[in-house]
Amino acid sequence: MRVALVTGASRGLGAAIAERLGADGFAVAVNYARSAAQADEVVARIREAGSPAEAFQADVTDETAVAELVANVHDRLGAVHALVLNATGPQPASAIADVTWQAHLDQLEFFVKSPTLLMQAVLPAMTRAGGGRVIHVGSDIIERALPGNSAYAAAKAAQLGLARVWARELAPLGITVNTVAPGWVPVERHESSSAAERDEYLSSVPLGRMGAPADVAGAVSYLASDAAAFVTGVRLAVNGGFTVD
């Protein structure tokens, strides 16, 4: 059975992705930072649907923790075939006059450092296996260019650059690298957003509805599947046409 490691999978998009990959027949490693009870609930749902799953606590921005995470997944479930880079942190808005270099570094920790550490940790096993799937969960913030979000947008642009370079560099090893770029998909961390904010966003979505976690999970599912074996270096926007590539 193929193994998928989904980072930041105790809730939100990560939980939906983990559960979809379990439904697709993957054994799923559910990574979390602090929410052990929620991660255990995700694991329980995956198991109830018929696939193996385990929860793994780790700070995916820490080099030692990432190495231990991947080793533990290998020991308990097997070598990682599909790596889903979903973990994220707070994304506070800050005007350009106020944004600090530390604010940039905070975003780069999640969207450049963490993906690099995880990629390096799973690469030996993927190389031995003759292939694998790496899927970045990006964002359409790069195109939306929202004022006050320069640190977040810059880090997400950097993450997209990683994915594109890795796609070409790792293709000879049979490893595909792609990006799923959601628009605004309301999850737990958006609970403080107002109805007016949602209505304003929704007015610019050609398909006429807000996205759901299942929409993003479906895109990840495709890129992790055998059907996408000849797809690499792609950025798949999942935002109902809010941006058009």
N, C-alpha and C positions, 0 to 999 in steps of 0.2 A: 504493500500500500504506500502511495506517495505521501510525503509529509509536507504540510504548509506551516510556516511560521508567520504569524500576523502580529505585528507590534502594535501596542496601544489598543488591545482588543477587548478590554473589559466593558466597553460601552460604545455608543455612537456608531460611526461608520465601521470601526474596527470590529465590533461585535457582529454587525450584520455581515461583514466580509467573512469572518471566521465561521459563522453558521452556514453561509452559502457554500464555502469550500468543503465544510463537513458534509453537507447535502450532496456535493459533487463526488464524494468518496475519498476525500483526503483525510488523513489523520492530522489533527489540528493542534498546534502549539499556540495557546492563547497567552500572549505576553501582557503583563500589566505592571504598572509602577507602584500604585498604592491601593487600588480597589480590589482587594482579594476576594471579598464576598461577591462582587459583581462578576469577576472573572470566573469564579466557581459556578455561577449561574449560567454563564455562557457555555462552559464546559458541560454542564448537566444537560443543556438543551441539545448540544451536538451529540452527546452520547445517546440521549433519548431518540434522536433521529437515526442512530445506527452506526455512527463513526467514532473511532477512538479520539480522545482529546485530553489534554492536560493543561493546567495553568502553570505559568512560569513567571515569577517575579524578577524583574531586572530593570535597572536604569539603563536605557539603551543609548545614553550619551556617555557612558562610562566604559572605558576600554576593557578593564578587568571584568566588569559585569557582563558585557557583551560576549566575551570569550567563554565565560562560565555558562551563560544562557544557551549558546549554541551547543556546547558540550553536553549540557543537561538534556536538551531536546534530542540530541543524537542518542544518548544513553536510554532515554525513556520512550521515544517514539521512532527514532531512526534518522537518517541523514535528511537534511532539508532539501526538498526539490523545488518548492515555491516559497520565495521570500516576499512578503508584502510589507512595504515600508510605510506604515500608517501613523506611527506615534507622533504626537505633537504636544506642544506646551501652550501657555498663555500667549495671546497675540494682542497686547495692548496697543491702542492707537496713540500716536505721538506726532505732533506737528514737526516739520523739518527743523524749525528753530529750537526744538527741545529734544529731538532724538539724540541718543548717546551712542557711542561706539559699543558700549556694553549691551544696549538694546539690539544692535546688529548681531553681536556675538551670541546672545541668547537664542535668536532665531537660527543662526547657523549651526548651533549645537544640535538642533533637531533635524535640520534639513540638509546638512552637509556632513557634519561629523558622524552622526548616528548612522546614516545610510552607508558611509564609507566603512565604519567599523563592522557593521553587519555583513556587508558585501565581502569584506576580507575574511570574515569568520566562516562564511558558508562556501566560499570559493573552492577550497581544496576538495571538499566532498562532491560538489557539483562537477568539478573537473574530472574526478575519478569516475563519476557516473556517466560522463559524456554529455551532460546538459543540465538545464534547469530553467526556472522562470524567476525573474526579478521584476516586481511591480511596485513602482513608486506611486503613492497617493499624493498627487500634486494639488493644484488649485488654478482657477481661472483668474486669480487676483492679479496675475501678470498683465493680462489684457485689460482688466477693469481699472487698474491703476488708481485705486481709491486713495484720496488724500488722507494723510495720517497713517498710512500703512507701508511706508517706505522700507522699514526693516523687514517686515514679513514678506513683502513682494520681492525684495532683493534676494532673500534666502530661498524663496520658492523658484525664482529664476535660476539661481545657482543649482538647485536640485534638478531642475530640468536639464541643465547643462551636463550634470553628472550622468543622468540617464542616457542622454544621446551619445556621449563619449563611450560609456560602458557598452552600449548596444553594439557599436562597431568593434570595440576592443575584445569583447567576449564572444562575439558571434562565431569565431573559429572553434570555440570550445563547445558550441551547441547551446549556449546560454542566451536566452532572449531577455531583453531589458526594455520595459515599456512604462508609460506613465498614464494613470487615470487622473483626470483633472476635474473634480467636481465643482459645480457652482455652489450657491448657498443651499445646502441641504440641512434643514433644521434638525438638530439633535440636542442632547441635554445641555451642552455648553451655550446654546443659543436661547435658553429660557428667559434671559433678561431682555431680549429684543422685543420691540414694540410691534403692535399690529400695523401701525403706520409704516414702519420700516419694511415689514414683510410685504405690505401692499405695494409700496413703491418699487421694490425689487420685482415682484410678481408682474407688475405692469409691463416689464421689459422682457419677459420670458415668452417667446413665440408659442411654445406648446401650452401655455396657459395654466401651468400649475407649478407648485414648488417640487423640487426633487425629493425623493425618499431614499433612505439608506439602501433599500433593495436595488435601486437603480445603479448605485455605485458598485454594490456587491456583484451585480450581474456583469458589469464591465470587467471587474477583476476576475470573475469566474471565467469569462471568455479568454482573457489573456493568459490565465494559468492553465488552460486546457490544451489538449492535443490539436484542437481546431486552429489554434494560434501558433502552431509550430514554425510558421514561415513569416511571422509578424514580429519585428523588432525595431526599436527606435521610434515607436509611435507615441504620440500624445493624444489620448482619447478624451475629449471634453464631454462631460456628462452634466449638462446645464440647460437642457431644453431649448437650445439655440440662443441663449443669452449672449454668447460670443460665437462667432463662426470662423473656424480655421480655414 
